[in-house]
Amino acid sequence: MRHLVLVLALLALTGTAAACGKKADLEPPPGQKSDFPRQYPR
């Protein structure tokens, strides 16, 4: 029983961690300019 709870907890944590991050295309849509790379003042 204890192992089942541990496995379920690990699966829940793995699922939430896998949902993080940028999944969209890195290129801007057609007709829009990119904001990157930005030039910061020194």
C-alpha positions in Angstrom: 0.0 0.0 0.0 2.8 2.4 0.9 4.5 1.8 -2.5 1.3 2.5 -4.4 0.9 5.9 -2.7 4.6 6.7 -3.5 4.2 5.7 -7.1 1.0 7.8 -7.5 2.7 10.8 -5.9 5.6 10.5 -8.2 3.3 10.2 -11.3 1.4 13.3 -10.2 4.6 15.3 -9.7 6.0 14.1 -13.1 2.9 15.2 -14.9 2.9 18.7 -13.4 6.6 19.2 -14.2 6.1 18.0 -17.8 3.4 20.7 -18.3 5.8 23.5 -17.5 7.8 25.3 -20.2 7.2 27.0 -23.5 5.7 24.8 -26.1 4.9 27.3 -28.8 6.9 28.1 -31.9 9.8 30.4 -31.1 9.4 32.3 -34.3 6.9 35.2 -34.3 3.7 35.0 -36.4 3.9 36.3 -40.0 3.7 40.0 -40.2 5.0 40.6 -36.6 8.5 41.6 -35.6 10.3 39.8 -32.8 11.2 41.6 -29.5 14.3 39.5 -29.1 17.2 39.7 -28.7 16.8 42.9 -26.6 19.5 45.4 -26.1 19.8 46.5 -22.5 21.5 49.8 -21.6 24.9 49.5 -19.9 
